[in-house]
Amino acid sequence: MNDIILSVKNLKKYFPLTKGLILEKESGYIKAIDDISFNVKKGETLGLVGETGSGKTTVGRTIIRLYEPTSGEVIYDGINLVNLKENEMRKMRRRIQMIFQDPYASLDSRLTVEDIVKEPMEIHNLYNNNERKERAKYLLNLVGLNPEHLNRFPHEFSGGQRQRIGLARALAVEPEFIIADEPVSALDVSIQAQIINTFEDLQEKLNLTYIFISHDLAMVKHISNDIAVMYLGRIMEISESNEIYKNPLHPYTKALMSAVPVPDPLKEKGREKTILEGDISSNINLPNGCRFRPRCKYSKKICEEIEPEIKEVSKNHSVACHLY
């Protein structure tokens, strides 16, 4: 257990629904995260996958308390982040940083690259001004950019370059843990591979730990040690990366895996694919029993009546399904 740096236990995040323009009244909740638990080992990567609306981004933002948890625990290096006061949490954010999905919106267009990368150091009172500039140059070089770019503005860069700037900004305060929220989804495929390689190089050089959020399972397999599959705020399956790909258990995981193309055209042509019917249900009016039931061809009577709890069915492989 000593190598576990982050332990999330029974985490929930419900967003209240309100009605009325003048007197707002709560009229229910959006259950964005609904009782999830997982561990992340130091120096490794947990891949968090699922369709849009599954709650992946909310998990990342709730861990670092950009969203306040409804309940549950987030234990980082022995400290429960949920119980920290705001000034204490700010100090913890030096150790845990987040990279956001949109490289266009996450950078302040009014600031130069130098100001963007130096800003976290100023917030945490790290280094003097000259040292901050030198560190900014070093970080740009570390993420594969030219230090001469310091005086340019974000609009002068491509999407991939902007994401590298965001990565340099996250590294500015020497974090141990990075939550990467779909960091390559807005980029061209050729650029995605470059950014992923940069993530892996930095993890090795700096001994970083990642949560890598994505809907691209091929990408997640490449970078992750463990994978957690989410659906409507719950973790449906979690295991080691290779085990998930070789032996997916949950019908939802199997459907996601079947959508990942195989590079061999002959194998791809003859491969059986699982086509999910219908759209992902609403987080407001969840189905009775198993929340994946309306789209599952294996649905049984018990699936309508009881929501399955996630349980370990083999070593380091857990699934939430009545089939097991």
BALOBA-1460 file (C-alpha; in Angstrom, 3 decimals):
// residues 324
<rec num="1" residu="m" x="0.000" y="0.000" z="0.000"/>
<rec num="2" residu="n" x="2.977" y="2.336" z="0.418"/>
<rec num="3" residu="d" x="3.225" y="2.950" z="-3.322"/>
<rec num="4" residu="i" x="-0.337" y="4.303" z="-3.545"/>
<rec num="5" residu="i" x="-0.107" y="8.091" z="-3.724"/>
<rec num="6" residu="l" x="-3.820" y="8.837" z="-4.376"/>
<rec num="7" residu="s" x="-6.791" y="6.963" z="-2.959"/>
<rec num="8" residu="v" x="-10.312" y="8.060" z="-3.904"/>
<rec num="9" residu="k" x="-12.996" y="6.547" z="-1.662"/>
<rec num="10" residu="n" x="-16.772" y="6.675" z="-2.249"/>
<rec num="11" residu="l" x="-16.497" y="10.040" z="-4.001"/>
<rec num="12" residu="k" x="-19.714" y="11.775" z="-5.012"/>
<rec num="13" residu="k" x="-20.378" y="15.046" z="-6.795"/>
<rec num="14" residu="y" x="-24.015" y="16.081" z="-7.223"/>
<rec num="15" residu="f" x="-24.922" y="19.363" z="-8.910"/>
<rec num="16" residu="p" x="-28.231" y="20.796" z="-7.652"/>
<rec num="17" residu="l" x="-30.853" y="21.656" z="-10.232"/>
<rec num="18" residu="t" x="-32.650" y="24.944" z="-9.624"/>
<rec num="19" residu="k" x="-35.828" y="26.478" z="-11.013"/>
<rec num="20" residu="g" x="-37.113" y="30.019" z="-10.908"/>
<rec num="21" residu="l" x="-35.262" y="33.171" z="-11.933"/>
<rec num="22" residu="i" x="-35.844" y="35.168" z="-8.739"/>
<rec num="23" residu="l" x="-36.289" y="32.585" z="-5.992"/>
<rec num="24" residu="e" x="-34.154" y="29.613" z="-6.935"/>
<rec num="25" residu="k" x="-35.350" y="26.309" z="-5.550"/>
<rec num="26" residu="e" x="-33.592" y="22.989" z="-5.718"/>
<rec num="27" residu="s" x="-35.548" y="20.538" z="-7.866"/>
<rec num="28" residu="g" x="-33.224" y="17.551" z="-7.946"/>
<rec num="29" residu="y" x="-29.611" y="16.729" z="-8.679"/>
<rec num="30" residu="i" x="-27.326" y="15.849" z="-11.536"/>
<rec num="31" residu="k" x="-25.329" y="12.896" z="-10.253"/>
<rec num="32" residu="a" x="-22.102" y="13.610" z="-12.135"/>
<rec num="33" residu="i" x="-20.045" y="11.300" z="-9.889"/>
<rec num="34" residu="d" x="-21.911" y="8.693" z="-7.900"/>
<rec num="35" residu="d" x="-19.858" y="6.748" z="-5.348"/>
<rec num="36" residu="i" x="-16.580" y="5.872" z="-7.070"/>
<rec num="37" residu="s" x="-13.354" y="4.491" z="-5.572"/>
<rec num="38" residu="f" x="-9.919" y="3.865" z="-7.061"/>
<rec num="39" residu="n" x="-6.196" y="4.067" z="-6.287"/>
<rec num="40" residu="v" x="-3.276" y="5.516" z="-8.241"/>
<rec num="41" residu="k" x="0.261" y="4.266" z="-7.656"/>
<rec num="42" residu="k" x="3.204" y="6.642" z="-7.505"/>
<rec num="43" residu="g" x="4.981" y="7.052" z="-10.841"/>
<rec num="44" residu="e" x="2.190" y="5.322" z="-12.785"/>
<rec num="45" residu="t" x="-0.756" y="6.419" z="-14.939"/>
<rec num="46" residu="l" x="-4.446" y="5.710" z="-14.426"/>
<rec num="47" residu="g" x="-6.470" y="6.047" z="-17.603"/>
<rec num="48" residu="l" x="-10.050" y="7.227" z="-17.101"/>
<rec num="49" residu="v" x="-12.251" y="6.445" z="-20.118"/>
<rec num="50" residu="g" x="-15.883" y="6.682" z="-21.104"/>
<rec num="51" residu="e" x="-18.336" y="8.473" z="-23.369"/>
<rec num="52" residu="t" x="-19.098" y="12.175" z="-23.128"/>
<rec num="53" residu="g" x="-21.256" y="12.676" z="-20.043"/>
<rec num="54" residu="s" x="-19.787" y="9.786" z="-18.078"/>
<rec num="55" residu="g" x="-18.263" y="12.106" z="-15.444"/>
<rec num="56" residu="k" x="-14.558" y="11.799" z="-16.300"/>
<rec num="57" residu="t" x="-13.771" y="15.522" z="-16.275"/>
<rec num="58" residu="t" x="-15.791" y="16.024" z="-13.082"/>
<rec num="59" residu="v" x="-13.617" y="13.420" z="-11.357"/>
<rec num="60" residu="g" x="-10.461" y="15.375" z="-12.172"/>
<rec num="61" residu="r" x="-11.891" y="18.708" z="-11.124"/>
<rec num="62" residu="t" x="-13.349" y="17.295" z="-7.911"/>
<rec num="63" residu="i" x="-10.050" y="15.696" z="-6.885"/>
<rec num="64" residu="i" x="-8.328" y="19.097" z="-6.867"/>
<rec num="65" residu="r" x="-11.508" y="20.771" z="-5.559"/>
<rec num="66" residu="l" x="-12.254" y="23.024" z="-8.469"/>
<rec num="67" residu="y" x="-15.608" y="21.383" z="-7.707"/>
<rec num="68" residu="e" x="-16.376" y="20.779" z="-4.039"/>
<rec num="69" residu="p" x="-17.170" y="17.085" z="-3.371"/>
<rec num="70" residu="t" x="-20.659" y="16.205" z="-2.190"/>
<rec num="71" residu="s" x="-19.209" y="13.392" z="-0.070"/>
<rec num="72" residu="g" x="-16.373" y="10.898" z="0.043"/>
<rec num="73" residu="e" x="-12.630" y="11.070" z="0.565"/>
<rec num="74" residu="v" x="-9.659" y="12.029" z="-1.595"/>
<rec num="75" residu="i" x="-6.513" y="10.864" z="0.195"/>
<rec num="76" residu="y" x="-3.312" y="12.228" z="-1.328"/>
<rec num="77" residu="d" x="-0.067" y="11.084" z="0.302"/>
<rec num="78" residu="g" x="-1.936" y="10.465" z="3.565"/>
<rec num="79" residu="i" x="-3.825" y="13.803" z="3.534"/>
<rec num="80" residu="n" x="-7.600" y="13.984" z="3.014"/>
<rec num="81" residu="l" x="-7.974" y="16.859" z="0.554"/>
<rec num="82" residu="v" x="-11.717" y="17.107" z="1.235"/>
<rec num="83" residu="n" x="-11.055" y="18.362" z="4.781"/>
<rec num="84" residu="l" x="-8.496" y="21.039" z="3.884"/>
<rec num="85" residu="k" x="-9.240" y="24.741" z="4.182"/>
<rec num="86" residu="e" x="-8.860" y="26.833" z="1.031"/>
<rec num="87" residu="n" x="-5.415" y="28.183" z="1.938"/>
<rec num="88" residu="e" x="-4.228" y="24.648" z="2.737"/>
<rec num="89" residu="m" x="-5.683" y="23.346" z="-0.527"/>
<rec num="90" residu="r" x="-3.891" y="26.066" z="-2.453"/>
<rec num="91" residu="k" x="-0.590" y="24.754" z="-1.097"/>
<rec num="92" residu="m" x="-1.558" y="21.224" z="-2.133"/>
<rec num="93" residu="r" x="-2.220" y="22.421" z="-5.681"/>
<rec num="94" residu="r" x="1.491" y="23.002" z="-5.998"/>
<rec num="95" residu="r" x="1.843" y="19.221" z="-5.731"/>
<rec num="96" residu="i" x="-1.203" y="18.384" z="-7.885"/>
<rec num="97" residu="q" x="-1.673" y="20.240" z="-11.174"/>
<rec num="98" residu="m" x="-4.266" y="19.951" z="-13.943"/>
<rec num="99" residu="i" x="-3.958" y="20.299" z="-17.711"/>
<rec num="100" residu="f" x="-7.208" y="21.267" z="-19.384"/>
<rec num="101" residu="q" x="-8.805" y="19.916" z="-22.524"/>
<rec num="102" residu="d" x="-9.000" y="23.021" z="-24.692"/>
<rec num="103" residu="p" x="-5.548" y="24.465" z="-25.458"/>
<rec num="104" residu="y" x="-7.243" y="27.527" z="-26.978"/>
<rec num="105" residu="a" x="-9.418" y="28.473" z="-24.005"/>
<rec num="106" residu="s" x="-7.094" y="27.476" z="-21.157"/>
<rec num="107" residu="l" x="-4.426" y="30.100" z="-21.927"/>
<rec num="108" residu="d" x="-4.997" y="33.816" z="-21.289"/>
<rec num="109" residu="s" x="-4.766" y="35.463" z="-24.715"/>
<rec num="110" residu="r" x="-3.652" y="38.766" z="-23.129"/>
<rec num="111" residu="l" x="-0.511" y="37.302" z="-21.568"/>
<rec num="112" residu="t" x="2.775" y="36.366" z="-23.194"/>
<rec num="113" residu="v" x="4.089" y="32.834" z="-22.857"/>
<rec num="114" residu="e" x="6.580" y="34.091" z="-20.285"/>
<rec num="115" residu="d" x="3.811" y="35.567" z="-18.123"/>
<rec num="116" residu="i" x="1.679" y="32.407" z="-18.483"/>
<rec num="117" residu="v" x="4.474" y="30.080" z="-17.350"/>
<rec num="118" residu="k" x="5.704" y="32.433" z="-14.599"/>
<rec num="119" residu="e" x="2.255" y="33.072" z="-13.102"/>
<rec num="120" residu="p" x="2.059" y="29.825" z="-11.025"/>
<rec num="121" residu="m" x="5.523" y="30.563" z="-9.592"/>
<rec num="122" residu="e" x="4.345" y="34.033" z="-8.563"/>
<rec num="123" residu="i" x="1.189" y="32.635" z="-6.947"/>
<rec num="124" residu="h" x="3.236" y="30.191" z="-4.868"/>
<rec num="125" residu="n" x="6.055" y="32.681" z="-4.178"/>
<rec num="126" residu="l" x="8.712" y="30.556" z="-5.842"/>
<rec num="127" residu="y" x="12.040" y="32.035" z="-6.989"/>
<rec num="128" residu="n" x="12.866" y="35.669" z="-7.750"/>
<rec num="129" residu="n" x="11.969" y="37.314" z="-11.057"/>
<rec num="130" residu="n" x="15.218" y="36.458" z="-12.839"/>
<rec num="131" residu="e" x="15.023" y="32.849" z="-11.674"/>
<rec num="132" residu="r" x="11.415" y="32.635" z="-12.865"/>
<rec num="133" residu="k" x="12.392" y="33.757" z="-16.350"/>
<rec num="134" residu="e" x="15.246" y="31.247" z="-16.497"/>
<rec num="135" residu="r" x="12.942" y="28.483" z="-15.282"/>
<rec num="136" residu="a" x="10.364" y="29.465" z="-17.904"/>
<rec num="137" residu="k" x="13.038" y="29.091" z="-20.597"/>
<rec num="138" residu="y" x="14.066" y="25.721" z="-19.171"/>
<rec num="139" residu="l" x="10.455" y="24.489" z="-19.087"/>
<rec num="140" residu="l" x="9.764" y="25.510" z="-22.678"/>
<rec num="141" residu="n" x="12.826" y="23.587" z="-23.771"/>
<rec num="142" residu="l" x="11.728" y="20.628" z="-21.624"/>
<rec num="143" residu="v" x="8.344" y="20.380" z="-23.371"/>
<rec num="144" residu="g" x="9.830" y="20.766" z="-26.846"/>
<rec num="145" residu="l" x="9.412" y="24.481" z="-27.532"/>
<rec num="146" residu="n" x="11.973" y="27.156" z="-28.358"/>
<rec num="147" residu="p" x="12.833" y="29.399" z="-25.355"/>
<rec num="148" residu="e" x="12.794" y="32.304" z="-27.810"/>
<rec num="149" residu="h" x="8.995" y="31.942" z="-27.860"/>
<rec num="150" residu="l" x="8.685" y="33.534" z="-24.409"/>
<rec num="151" residu="n" x="7.617" y="36.914" z="-25.768"/>
<rec num="152" residu="r" x="4.927" y="35.577" z="-28.078"/>
<rec num="153" residu="f" x="1.182" y="35.384" z="-27.392"/>
<rec num="154" residu="p" x="-0.965" y="32.210" z="-27.443"/>
<rec num="155" residu="h" x="-2.672" y="33.077" z="-30.749"/>
<rec num="156" residu="e" x="0.703" y="32.811" z="-32.507"/>
<rec num="157" residu="f" x="0.935" y="29.072" z="-31.790"/>
<rec num="158" residu="s" x="-0.674" y="25.923" z="-33.142"/>
<rec num="159" residu="g" x="-2.926" y="23.737" z="-30.982"/>
<rec num="160" residu="g" x="-0.132" y="21.299" z="-30.203"/>
<rec num="161" residu="q" x="2.224" y="24.111" z="-29.239"/>
<rec num="162" residu="r" x="-0.411" y="25.630" z="-26.967"/>
<rec num="163" residu="q" x="-0.893" y="22.323" z="-25.209"/>
<rec num="164" residu="r" x="2.870" y="22.201" z="-24.651"/>
<rec num="165" residu="i" x="2.654" y="25.681" z="-23.127"/>
<rec num="166" residu="g" x="-0.094" y="24.409" z="-20.829"/>
<rec num="167" residu="l" x="2.141" y="21.511" z="-19.855"/>
<rec num="168" residu="a" x="5.043" y="23.899" z="-19.135"/>
<rec num="169" residu="r" x="2.713" y="25.990" z="-16.956"/>
<rec num="170" residu="a" x="1.640" y="22.891" z="-14.998"/>
<rec num="171" residu="l" x="5.293" y="21.905" z="-14.451"/>
<rec num="172" residu="a" x="6.299" y="25.394" z="-13.294"/>
<rec num="173" residu="v" x="5.668" y="24.630" z="-9.602"/>
<rec num="174" residu="e" x="7.395" y="21.228" z="-9.660"/>
<rec num="175" residu="p" x="4.274" y="19.069" z="-9.141"/>
<rec num="176" residu="e" x="4.316" y="15.354" z="-8.355"/>
<rec num="177" residu="f" x="0.883" y="14.546" z="-9.781"/>
<rec num="178" residu="i" x="-0.796" y="15.771" z="-12.980"/>
<rec num="179" residu="i" x="-4.435" y="15.332" z="-13.991"/>
<rec num="180" residu="a" x="-4.585" y="15.561" z="-17.796"/>
<rec num="181" residu="d" x="-8.150" y="16.181" z="-18.976"/>
<rec num="182" residu="e" x="-8.360" y="15.001" z="-22.594"/>
<rec num="183" residu="p" x="-5.151" y="16.892" z="-23.407"/>
<rec num="184" residu="v" x="-4.961" y="15.707" z="-27.028"/>
<rec num="185" residu="s" x="-8.614" y="15.459" z="-28.100"/>
<rec num="186" residu="a" x="-8.575" y="18.858" z="-29.846"/>
<rec num="187" residu="l" x="-5.361" y="18.117" z="-31.758"/>
<rec num="188" residu="d" x="-4.553" y="16.492" z="-35.098"/>
<rec num="189" residu="v" x="-3.680" y="12.792" z="-34.930"/>
<rec num="190" residu="s" x="-0.021" y="13.355" z="-35.874"/>
<rec num="191" residu="i" x="0.317" y="15.974" z="-33.126"/>
<rec num="192" residu="q" x="-1.442" y="13.738" z="-30.578"/>
<rec num="193" residu="a" x="1.349" y="11.167" z="-30.801"/>
<rec num="194" residu="q" x="3.990" y="13.845" z="-30.221"/>
<rec num="195" residu="i" x="2.211" y="15.184" z="-27.133"/>
<rec num="196" residu="i" x="1.731" y="11.670" z="-25.705"/>
<rec num="197" residu="n" x="5.437" y="10.958" z="-26.204"/>
<rec num="198" residu="t" x="6.227" y="14.201" z="-24.376"/>
<rec num="199" residu="f" x="4.011" y="13.109" z="-21.460"/>
<rec num="200" residu="e" x="5.806" y="9.775" z="-21.251"/>
<rec num="201" residu="d" x="9.281" y="11.346" z="-21.448"/>
<rec num="202" residu="l" x="8.439" y="13.803" z="-18.681"/>
<rec num="203" residu="q" x="6.986" y="11.063" z="-16.495"/>
<rec num="204" residu="e" x="10.255" y="9.171" z="-16.721"/>
<rec num="205" residu="k" x="12.484" y="12.218" z="-16.213"/>
<rec num="206" residu="l" x="10.509" y="13.801" z="-13.353"/>
<rec num="207" residu="n" x="8.895" y="10.703" z="-11.772"/>
<rec num="208" residu="l" x="5.416" y="12.119" z="-12.344"/>
<rec num="209" residu="t" x="2.122" y="10.392" z="-11.624"/>
<rec num="210" residu="y" x="-0.812" y="10.917" z="-14.009"/>
<rec num="211" residu="i" x="-4.536" y="10.568" z="-14.258"/>
<rec num="212" residu="f" x="-5.093" y="10.604" z="-18.016"/>
<rec num="213" residu="i" x="-8.705" y="11.348" z="-18.981"/>
<rec num="214" residu="s" x="-9.784" y="10.438" z="-22.502"/>
<rec num="215" residu="h" x="-12.440" y="8.798" z="-24.659"/>
<rec num="216" residu="d" x="-9.754" y="7.398" z="-27.004"/>
<rec num="217" residu="l" x="-9.102" y="3.871" z="-25.770"/>
<rec num="218" residu="a" x="-6.166" y="3.251" z="-28.093"/>
<rec num="219" residu="m" x="-4.449" y="6.326" z="-26.684"/>
<rec num="220" residu="v" x="-5.239" y="5.333" z="-23.104"/>
<rec num="221" residu="k" x="-3.845" y="1.832" z="-23.607"/>
<rec num="222" residu="h" x="-0.584" y="3.307" z="-24.875"/>
<rec num="223" residu="i" x="0.037" y="5.537" z="-21.856"/>
<rec num="224" residu="s" x="-1.766" y="3.883" z="-18.911"/>
<rec num="225" residu="n" x="-0.790" y="1.250" z="-16.357"/>
<rec num="226" residu="d" x="-4.382" y="0.834" z="-15.125"/>
<rec num="227" residu="i" x="-7.688" y="1.742" z="-16.770"/>
<rec num="228" residu="a" x="-11.026" y="2.648" z="-15.171"/>
<rec num="229" residu="v" x="-14.106" y="2.618" z="-17.417"/>
<rec num="230" residu="m" x="-16.831" y="5.099" z="-16.418"/>
<rec num="231" residu="y" x="-20.506" y="5.259" z="-17.340"/>
<rec num="232" residu="l" x="-23.020" y="7.773" z="-15.960"/>
<rec num="233" residu="g" x="-20.928" y="8.683" z="-12.944"/>
<rec num="234" residu="r" x="-19.971" y="5.146" z="-11.917"/>
<rec num="235" residu="i" x="-16.889" y="3.017" z="-12.539"/>
<rec num="236" residu="m" x="-18.055" y="-0.073" z="-14.430"/>
<rec num="237" residu="e" x="-14.716" y="-1.845" z="-14.683"/>
<rec num="238" residu="i" x="-11.156" y="-1.272" z="-13.508"/>
<rec num="239" residu="s" x="-8.037" y="-3.318" z="-14.064"/>
<rec num="240" residu="e" x="-4.521" y="-3.268" z="-15.471"/>
<rec num="241" residu="s" x="-4.305" y="-1.874" z="-18.997"/>
<rec num="242" residu="n" x="-3.317" y="-5.121" z="-20.727"/>
<rec num="243" residu="e" x="-5.936" y="-7.112" z="-18.809"/>
<rec num="244" residu="i" x="-8.721" y="-4.720" z="-19.830"/>
<rec num="245" residu="y" x="-7.765" y="-5.080" z="-23.491"/>
<rec num="246" residu="k" x="-7.234" y="-8.838" z="-23.440"/>
<rec num="247" residu="n" x="-10.193" y="-9.706" z="-21.229"/>
<rec num="248" residu="p" x="-12.880" y="-6.984" z="-21.023"/>
<rec num="249" residu="l" x="-15.755" y="-8.164" z="-18.839"/>
<rec num="250" residu="h" x="-18.435" y="-5.485" z="-18.676"/>
<rec num="251" residu="p" x="-20.675" y="-5.277" z="-21.777"/>
<rec num="252" residu="y" x="-19.975" y="-1.543" z="-21.960"/>
<rec num="253" residu="t" x="-16.222" y="-2.111" z="-21.917"/>
<rec num="254" residu="k" x="-16.576" y="-4.751" z="-24.627"/>
<rec num="255" residu="a" x="-18.518" y="-2.305" z="-26.792"/>
<rec num="256" residu="l" x="-15.876" y="0.392" z="-26.340"/>
<rec num="257" residu="m" x="-13.104" y="-2.072" z="-27.155"/>
<rec num="258" residu="s" x="-14.843" y="-3.277" z="-30.302"/>
<rec num="259" residu="a" x="-14.876" y="0.316" z="-31.571"/>
<rec num="260" residu="v" x="-11.061" y="0.551" z="-31.430"/>
<rec num="261" residu="p" x="-9.787" y="-0.140" z="-34.980"/>
<rec num="262" residu="v" x="-7.198" y="-2.851" z="-35.596"/>
<rec num="263" residu="p" x="-4.312" y="-1.834" z="-37.901"/>
<rec num="264" residu="d" x="-4.571" y="-5.079" z="-39.911"/>
<rec num="265" residu="p" x="-7.333" y="-4.610" z="-42.579"/>
<rec num="266" residu="l" x="-8.080" y="-8.350" z="-42.813"/>
<rec num="267" residu="k" x="-8.477" y="-8.746" z="-39.053"/>
<rec num="268" residu="e" x="-10.510" y="-5.542" z="-38.871"/>
<rec num="269" residu="k" x="-12.884" y="-6.758" z="-41.605"/>
<rec num="270" residu="g" x="-13.578" y="-10.083" z="-39.909"/>
<rec num="271" residu="r" x="-13.773" y="-8.723" z="-36.369"/>
<rec num="272" residu="e" x="-17.084" y="-8.876" z="-34.501"/>
<rec num="273" residu="k" x="-18.233" y="-5.443" z="-33.395"/>
<rec num="274" residu="t" x="-20.689" y="-4.494" z="-30.673"/>
<rec num="275" residu="i" x="-22.946" y="-1.627" z="-31.678"/>
<rec num="276" residu="l" x="-24.538" y="0.199" z="-28.756"/>
<rec num="277" residu="e" x="-28.130" y="1.232" z="-29.405"/>
<rec num="278" residu="g" x="-29.607" y="4.400" z="-27.968"/>
<rec num="279" residu="d" x="-27.925" y="7.348" z="-26.302"/>
<rec num="280" residu="i" x="-26.360" y="7.605" z="-22.888"/>
<rec num="281" residu="s" x="-29.120" y="8.195" z="-20.294"/>
<rec num="282" residu="s" x="-29.563" y="11.383" z="-18.289"/>
<rec num="283" residu="n" x="-27.697" y="11.886" z="-15.004"/>
<rec num="284" residu="i" x="-30.906" y="13.457" z="-13.666"/>
<rec num="285" residu="n" x="-33.335" y="10.561" z="-14.190"/>
<rec num="286" residu="l" x="-31.130" y="7.497" z="-13.931"/>
<rec num="287" residu="p" x="-32.566" y="4.111" z="-14.957"/>
<rec num="288" residu="n" x="-33.672" y="1.738" z="-12.221"/>
<rec num="289" residu="g" x="-31.116" y="-0.882" z="-11.297"/>
<rec num="290" residu="c" x="-28.062" y="-0.984" z="-13.547"/>
<rec num="291" residu="r" x="-27.628" y="2.347" z="-15.274"/>
<rec num="292" residu="f" x="-26.264" y="0.655" z="-18.410"/>
<rec num="293" residu="r" x="-29.297" y="-1.665" z="-18.626"/>
<rec num="294" residu="p" x="-31.260" y="0.241" z="-21.340"/>
<rec num="295" residu="r" x="-28.376" y="-0.292" z="-23.786"/>
<rec num="296" residu="c" x="-27.306" y="-3.785" z="-22.713"/>
<rec num="297" residu="k" x="-28.272" y="-6.881" z="-24.737"/>
<rec num="298" residu="y" x="-27.582" y="-9.095" z="-21.697"/>
<rec num="299" residu="s" x="-30.080" y="-7.316" z="-19.435"/>
<rec num="300" residu="k" x="-31.977" y="-9.582" z="-17.005"/>
<rec num="301" residu="k" x="-34.695" y="-9.093" z="-14.399"/>
<rec num="302" residu="i" x="-32.175" y="-8.521" z="-11.603"/>
<rec num="303" residu="c" x="-30.585" y="-5.721" z="-13.668"/>
<rec num="304" residu="e" x="-33.848" y="-3.773" z="-13.427"/>
<rec num="305" residu="e" x="-34.167" y="-4.228" z="-9.682"/>
<rec num="306" residu="i" x="-30.667" y="-3.971" z="-8.197"/>
<rec num="307" residu="e" x="-27.752" y="-1.754" z="-9.160"/>
<rec num="308" residu="p" x="-24.632" y="-3.955" z="-9.245"/>
<rec num="309" residu="e" x="-21.802" y="-3.116" z="-6.877"/>
<rec num="310" residu="i" x="-18.286" y="-3.148" z="-8.237"/>
<rec num="311" residu="k" x="-16.435" y="-6.224" z="-7.000"/>
<rec num="312" residu="e" x="-13.147" y="-7.977" z="-7.665"/>
<rec num="313" residu="v" x="-13.684" y="-11.043" z="-9.876"/>
<rec num="314" residu="s" x="-9.987" y="-11.859" z="-10.374"/>
<rec num="315" residu="k" x="-6.708" y="-10.417" z="-9.143"/>
<rec num="316" residu="n" x="-6.701" y="-6.622" z="-9.687"/>
<rec num="317" residu="h" x="-9.751" y="-6.845" z="-11.955"/>
<rec num="318" residu="s" x="-13.079" y="-5.470" z="-10.696"/>
<rec num="319" residu="v" x="-16.403" y="-5.097" z="-12.505"/>
<rec num="320" residu="a" x="-19.905" y="-3.847" z="-11.696"/>
<rec num="321" residu="c" x="-22.152" y="-6.325" z="-13.509"/>
<rec num="322" residu="h" x="-24.642" y="-9.040" z="-12.494"/>
<rec num="323" residu="l" x="-23.137" y="-11.364" z="-15.105"/>
<rec num="324" residu="y" x="-20.190" y="-11.935" z="-12.734"/>
